């Protein structure tokens, strides 16, 4: 797991700032284990979240409405390069984490440096695991673990017309940045 410098222990949206919402896996397990013991539903999703766009926002807000807290896992830079190519990500993981953590719908961000979020999903055991509609449920990493624990796995319809790759191509073709 990647740990951002300056990330603080615990979750406090009201006064500790964005850094307090960027957690190590260990911090997330402690915080959200307590949430689950208190009867709150934990939702998890993950992705690269490079160049956040309206489709991402809609998916995150929908995911948040499925439970009481939303934890978002994001790929480290090396894994984004493996998935998307040598020119990605546009923003480094620290900045992508800050932007996500600043969103009202997001309660915590956990950065992972493995090829998939399976370790996070297994450790957190969320009540609901969510991905965008371009992911069939049978291909969502962690599905087996979540369903075995009695949780739900959902593929939320995507908002058409938005993709980070499409945005990058549009910027490149217009010659502006």
Rosetta blueprint (number, residue, H / E / L):
1 X L
2 X L
3 X L
4 X L
5 X L
6 X L
7 X L
8 X L
9 X L
10 X L
11 X L
12 X L
13 X L
14 X L
15 X L
16 X L
17 X L
18 X H
19 X H
20 X H
21 X H
22 X E
23 X E
24 X L
25 X H
26 X H
27 X H
28 X H
29 X H
30 X H
31 X H
32 X H
33 X H
34 X H
35 X H
36 X H
37 X H
38 X L
39 X L
40 X L
41 X L
42 X E
43 X E
44 X E
45 X E
46 X E
47 X E
48 X L
49 X L
50 X L
51 X L
52 X L
53 X L
54 X H
55 X H
56 X H
57 X H
58 X H
59 X H
60 X H
61 X H
62 X H
63 X H
64 X H
65 X H
66 X L
67 X L
68 X L
69 X E
70 X E
71 X E
72 X E
73 X E
74 X E
75 X E
76 X L
77 X H
78 X H
79 X H
80 X H
81 X H
82 X H
83 X H
84 X H
85 X L
86 X L
87 X L
88 X L
89 X L
90 X L
91 X L
92 X L
93 X H
94 X H
95 X H
96 X H
97 X H
98 X H
99 X H
100 X H
101 X H
102 X L
103 X L
104 X L
105 X L
106 X L
107 X L
108 X E
109 X E
110 X E
111 X E
112 X E
113 X L
114 X L
115 X L
116 X L
117 X L
118 X H
119 X H
120 X H
121 X H
122 X H
123 X H
124 X H
125 X L
126 X L
127 X L
128 X E
129 X E
130 X E
131 X E
132 X E
133 X L
134 X L
135 X L
136 X L
137 X H
138 X H
139 X H
140 X L
141 X L
142 X L
143 X H
144 X H
145 X H
146 X H
147 X H
148 X H
149 X L
150 X L
151 X L
152 X E
153 X E
154 X E
155 X E
156 X E
157 X L
158 X L
159 X L
160 X L
161 X L
162 X L
163 X L
164 X H
165 X H
166 X H
167 X H
168 X H
169 X H
170 X H
171 X H
172 X H
173 X H
174 X H
175 X L
176 X L
177 X L
